[in-house]
Amino acid sequence: MTRMQIILIAGFLFATLLCLLASKNRILTRLFFLAQFLLAIVLTLWPQLSQKAADFLGVGRGTDLILYLLVVYVYIGSVLLLGKFRQQERQITELGRQMALELAQRTGKKEHED
């Protein structure tokens, strides 16, 4: 095993640990990240597997295949993050509206009491 493989595997294991800790109660998320990092470790230990997959799919090099898949992965992740941000914006807007209505009701009651 080369030094670079050791560095990469250590990084993948650390990233796996962080992802597992960050997704405590979400089993599908944990399984997704676990599978992702397991694949990264396997391809680090046996890089010829990416070349075999590239040959099977008609891509020139294994490195190119990994890059293409990474681009797709980043695009999908970006779209999912955008959706999550929009969902949070809607929730924050709804909370703000509810708080404004409650404040208006409290203020209205105080004015009628005086």
C-alpha positions in Angstrom: 0.0 0.0 0.0 1.4 3.4 -1.0 1.5 6.5 1.3 -1.1 8.2 -0.8 -3.5 5.3 -0.4 -3.0 5.4 3.3 -3.7 9.2 3.3 -6.8 8.7 1.2 -8.2 5.9 3.2 -7.6 7.8 6.4 -9.5 10.8 4.9 -12.4 8.6 3.7 -12.7 6.9 7.2 -12.7 10.3 8.9 -15.3 11.7 6.5 -17.4 8.5 7.1 -17.2 9.1 10.8 -18.3 12.7 10.4 -21.2 11.8 8.1 -22.4 9.0 10.4 -22.3 11.4 13.4 -24.1 14.1 11.5 -26.9 11.8 10.4 -27.7 10.2 13.7 -31.3 9.0 13.2 -31.5 8.9 9.4 -30.7 5.3 8.4 -30.9 5.8 4.6 -28.6 8.7 4.8 -26.1 6.7 6.9 -26.3 3.8 4.5 -25.8 6.1 1.5 -22.7 7.7 2.9 -21.3 4.3 4.2 -21.7 2.8 0.7 -20.2 5.9 -0.9 -17.1 5.8 1.3 -16.7 2.1 1.1 -16.7 2.4 -2.7 -14.0 5.1 -2.4 -11.8 2.9 -0.2 -12.2 -0.1 -2.6 -11.3 2.1 -5.6 -8.3 3.5 -3.7 -7.1 0.0 -2.9 -7.8 -1.5 -6.3 -7.7 1.4 -8.8 -7.8 -1.0 -11.8 -11.5 -1.6 -10.9 -12.4 1.9 -12.1 -10.6 1.2 -15.4 -12.6 -2.0 -15.8 -15.8 -0.1 -15.2 -14.8 2.6 -17.6 -14.0 0.0 -20.3 -17.4 -1.6 -19.7 -19.2 1.8 -20.0 -17.1 3.0 -23.0 -15.2 5.7 -21.2 -11.5 6.1 -22.0 -10.0 6.1 -18.5 -11.1 5.1 -15.0 -10.1 8.6 -13.9 -12.5 10.2 -16.4 -15.3 7.9 -15.3 -14.8 9.0 -11.7 -14.7 12.6 -12.7 -18.0 12.3 -14.7 -19.7 10.6 -11.8 -18.4 13.3 -9.5 -19.9 16.0 -11.7 -23.3 14.3 -11.7 -23.1 13.8 -7.9 -22.3 17.5 -7.3 -25.2 18.6 -9.5 -27.6 16.3 -7.7 -26.3 17.4 -4.3 -26.7 21.0 -5.4 -30.3 20.5 -6.4 -31.1 18.7 -3.2 -29.5 21.5 -1.2 -31.4 24.1 -3.1 -34.7 22.3 -2.3 -33.8 22.1 1.3 -33.0 25.8 1.5 -36.3 26.7 -0.2 -38.1 24.4 2.3 -36.4 26.2 5.2 -37.3 29.6 3.7 -41.0 28.6 3.6 -40.8 27.3 7.2 -39.2 30.5 8.4 -41.8 32.6 6.5 -44.6 30.6 8.1 -43.1 31.0 11.6 -42.7 34.7 11.1 -46.3 35.0 10.0 -47.5 33.0 13.0 -45.4 35.1 15.4 -46.7 38.4 13.8 -50.3 37.2 14.2 -49.8 36.2 17.8 -48.1 39.5 18.6 -51.0 41.4 16.9 -53.5 39.4 19.0 -51.7 40.1 22.2 -51.4 43.8 21.4 -55.1 43.9 20.4 -56.1 42.4 23.7 -54.0 44.8 25.8 -55.6 47.8 23.9 -59.1 46.6 24.6 -58.3 46.0 28.3 -57.1 49.6 28.7 
